[in-house]
Amino acid sequence: MVADGFTSSVSASGPAAVTDLLVDSDILIDVSRNVREAIDYLRRKSEESTLVISSITQMELLVGCRNRTEQRQLERFLRPFPILPLNEVIADQAVDLLRQYR
């Protein structure tokens, strides 16, 4: 799950980051498949926000791994993203995203 040239620019934890942006698994799957629009979108967003994922997203992506090799690749791919534990706010955002994009 490594997109060409993307992993080095995922995190915006420096001074330019002003907010956290919760990234959904669908976008990360597109990035892993080298979908240019998804890569460009996350690059743009990483300039203004800290890109984060929830533990739900992490679990969704782990379920898609077919073997240990893919699991290790996924772990490297997700390393730049802070992982937020599940809480009420994240659960509500997950439900909202499902309603909006399902």
C-alpha positions in Angstrom: 0.0 0.0 0.0 2.6 2.5 -1.0 1.7 5.3 -3.4 4.5 6.7 -5.5 6.1 9.6 -3.8 3.2 10.2 -1.4 4.3 8.8 2.0 7.0 11.4 2.6 4.5 14.3 2.4 1.5 12.9 4.3 2.1 14.4 7.7 1.7 18.2 8.2 2.6 18.2 11.9 4.8 21.3 11.5 3.9 24.9 12.0 1.6 25.1 8.9 -0.9 22.6 10.4 -3.8 24.3 12.0 -6.4 21.6 12.2 -6.8 17.8 12.1 -8.4 16.3 9.1 -9.9 12.8 9.6 -9.0 10.8 6.5 -11.4 8.1 5.4 -10.3 4.6 4.3 -11.7 5.1 0.8 -9.3 7.9 0.2 -6.4 5.9 1.5 -7.3 2.9 -0.6 -7.3 5.2 -3.7 -3.9 6.6 -2.7 -2.6 3.1 -2.3 -3.8 2.4 -5.9 -2.0 5.5 -7.1 -5.2 7.4 -8.0 -3.8 10.8 -8.9 -6.8 12.7 -7.7 -6.7 11.2 -4.2 -2.9 11.7 -3.9 -3.2 15.4 -5.0 -6.2 15.9 -2.6 -4.2 14.6 0.4 -1.1 16.6 -0.6 -3.2 19.8 -0.7 -4.9 19.0 2.6 -1.6 18.1 4.3 -0.4 21.7 3.7 -3.3 23.1 5.8 -4.1 20.3 8.2 -2.6 17.4 10.1 -3.9 14.3 8.4 -5.1 11.8 10.9 -7.0 8.5 10.8 -9.2 6.8 13.3 -8.8 3.3 14.8 -11.9 2.4 12.7 -10.0 3.2 9.5 -7.0 1.3 10.6 -9.2 -1.7 11.3 -11.0 -1.5 8.0 -7.6 -1.4 6.1 -6.2 -4.3 8.2 -9.2 -6.4 7.3 -8.3 -5.9 3.6 -4.8 -7.4 4.1 -4.4 -10.8 2.5 -1.2 -11.8 4.3 1.6 -10.6 6.7 3.5 -8.9 3.9 0.5 -6.7 3.0 0.0 -6.1 6.7 3.6 -4.9 7.1 3.2 -2.7 4.0 0.0 -1.2 5.4 1.7 -0.5 8.7 4.5 1.4 6.9 2.0 3.2 4.8 0.0 4.3 7.9 3.1 5.3 10.0 2.9 9.0 9.1 -0.7 9.3 10.2 -1.6 9.8 13.9 -4.2 7.3 14.8 -7.1 8.6 17.0 -8.7 6.1 19.3 -12.4 5.5 19.0 -14.6 8.0 20.9 -18.0 9.5 20.5 -16.9 12.3 18.1 -15.1 9.9 15.8 -18.0 7.4 15.8 -20.4 10.3 14.9 -18.0 11.4 12.1 -17.8 7.8 10.8 -21.6 7.6 10.7 -21.9 11.0 9.0 -19.4 9.9 6.3 -21.3 6.7 5.7 -24.5 8.6 5.3 -22.9 11.1 3.0 -20.9 8.8 0.8 -22.5 5.4 1.0 
